[in-house]
Amino acid sequence: MIILRLFLVLVTLLLVLSGGMYIFTRDRRYLRFAWQTARFSVFLLLVLALLFVLERCADGLAGDTLISPFLCARIVDTMRHPMHMQ
């Protein structure tokens, strides 16, 4: 969790510095860098969130969590067969 917090602090710092550099220099490459950084950050956070959900589902299938085994089985089944979503 400390790594995630450090990542968020670094991303925020990069975005603020890139925005500041754009304001002072009017060079659009700083905006492009900020946009790429934001896209990468969102992608990485979504991957980590997916891994967190899968971990919770694995615990749910084992009966160790508050998430119902039925819900976890549906999530896993939907991931295996995405065309059969209802």
C-alpha positions in Angstrom: 0.0 0.0 0.0 2.9 2.3 0.7 4.1 1.8 -2.9 0.7 2.8 -4.3 0.7 6.0 -2.2 4.3 6.8 -3.3 3.2 6.2 -6.9 0.2 8.6 -6.5 2.4 11.2 -5.0 5.0 11.0 -7.8 2.3 11.1 -10.5 0.7 14.1 -8.9 4.1 15.8 -8.7 4.8 15.0 -12.3 1.4 16.4 -13.4 1.8 19.6 -11.5 5.4 20.2 -12.7 4.4 19.4 -16.3 1.5 21.9 -16.1 3.8 24.5 -14.6 6.4 24.0 -17.2 3.7 24.4 -19.9 2.5 27.6 -18.3 6.0 29.1 -18.2 7.3 27.9 -21.6 4.1 27.4 -23.7 5.7 24.3 -25.1 3.1 21.6 -25.9 5.4 18.7 -25.2 4.8 19.2 -21.5 1.1 18.8 -22.0 1.7 15.7 -24.1 3.9 14.3 -21.3 1.2 15.1 -18.7 -1.4 13.4 -20.8 0.7 10.3 -21.3 1.5 10.2 -17.6 -2.2 10.5 -16.7 -3.2 7.7 -19.1 -0.5 5.4 -17.9 -1.5 6.1 -14.2 -5.1 5.4 -14.9 -4.3 2.2 -16.8 -2.0 1.0 -13.9 -4.6 1.8 -11.3 -7.3 -0.1 -13.2 -5.0 -3.2 -13.5 -4.3 -3.0 -9.8 -8.0 -2.7 -9.0 -8.7 -5.7 -11.2 -6.1 -7.7 -9.3 -7.6 -6.6 -6.0 -11.1 -7.8 -7.1 -9.7 -11.1 -8.3 -7.9 -11.6 -5.0 -11.1 -10.9 -3.1 -13.0 -13.3 -5.4 -10.4 -16.0 -4.8 -10.9 -15.5 -1.1 -14.7 -15.5 -1.6 -14.6 -18.8 -3.4 -12.7 -20.2 -0.5 -15.3 -18.8 1.9 -13.0 -16.4 3.7 -14.6 -13.1 2.9 -17.9 -11.2 2.9 -18.2 -11.3 -0.9 -20.6 -14.1 -1.8 -19.2 -17.1 -3.7 -22.0 -16.8 -6.2 -21.0 -13.2 -7.2 -17.3 -14.2 -7.4 -18.2 -17.2 -9.6 -20.2 -15.0 -11.9 -17.3 -12.5 -12.2 -14.8 -15.2 -13.0 -17.2 -16.8 -15.5 -17.8 -13.5 -17.2 -14.1 -12.9 -17.5 -13.7 -16.4 -19.1 -16.6 -15.9 -21.5 -17.1 -12.2 -22.1 -19.7 -12.8 -24.9 -22.1 -14.6 -22.6 -22.7 -11.5 -20.4 -26.3 -11.0 -19.4 
